[in-house]
């Protein structure tokens, strides 16, 4: 087991430290926050924003469901009126409220039910899968009592049960948390990061992971991911249905030439296909944007909460600086589905592009912005 | 007649909702108070851990640092003094002071240990040192957590509308844990180098 470096905490803003581009960036970003900012302010702000993002995501799912339901209603009516012309006068008119409102509400309801089922499923799809993927091994307490003690200290500060601790045998610098609630919490850290941090920095990193567990971030991230997946799936299915319907009604219209009804059906399916195509492009995009915005808010929140636990913003800032220096991604071991669980984005491509930039598609805020928010607490 | 029924039903529904809300507020208050009590007992768990570690530490140091009788005795007597004070609200200030004195004595002992290379090389001592440092931290964090829970309880107790429920059922004010001196807040700085 690697021995930690001396715990005489080096000040990240010490005079001997060379000024790097990131420092100037951090200073500029930190000046945006009022001097009296406390971690409580930051936490309140983040909580408010994540709440609205969840609301937005649910609204998006419901809208997608409603549009699909309305379309199904439209199809039913058009098929009904075209197939049996005798009943045509009894059929409700195409734009009647009952043809649009009722199916759209059914559609929205189905979307909600499926989303809840999906969330329930991902709930019990445990933390063990990702740990296995990363070849993580449970920490032997006697081999690294310091790490065990640091985790114990942080869980006492958070008033939580002791999480399981895992080591990931990797040279990349990263850490992550998983588990659906504090009783099933898991924190994992790469051996390289563990060796590189001082005791106080380790505390800060562990506190950040604890914050994810305490705020049930893992659960909500799973919910978000499930919603995105479902929206993508639903839109895809919708396009296929519309396309199949169009082809079927088109062939029937050409072969039988039995009247205007078939032509009407073709027109309906063309409209449907256009709606489906627009939905298929726009909805998943919005879903992804909301999901990533949510993920970034939770990272900021976990940083603020880590400071609440350690009361030591300096240590977290200095740990994040060390992480910013690291270029190495967790190759193959992390994918887009699990990226949000880590303390810094584990993906190379995302990292190169988004480490320093603020992108709406990044799962993590740029490190300079995160450090700036923490430094704002020090003034 | 149906109109009257509707009015009665609405009133009944409002009453039930109010009752549920009231129960919710009461339960929140109780939950926060239990959290605070629980957090308080967590501090004692850590203090007890420290008492348990000290005899081991003293024995280990004795083996190497034969000339530090005085420092060792100071630790032992400070421990004894702290153990003898019961941990309840009435003795909180006294207990805190005794624990602070124990922290001071321990940090002097660990500082003295720096002068004995053989002692510092002892695996047993290093382990004890880590456990002791961590326990000092845990005491600090447990106190911090206690204050956090008291803060949440007090916020609930004092803000409207829960303050009405709190007054009705006599939810008493909880005191924060405060250290008399700033110096006592500092856990002994233990260097690993």
Interface residues (C-beta under 8 A of the other chain):
Chain A: X4 X6 X7 X8 X145 X146 X149 X150 X152 X153 X154 X156 X157 X158 X159 X309 X311
Chain B: X35 X38 X39 X42 X46 X127 X130 X131 X133 X134 X137 X138 X141 X142 X144 X145 X148 X149 X191 X192 X193
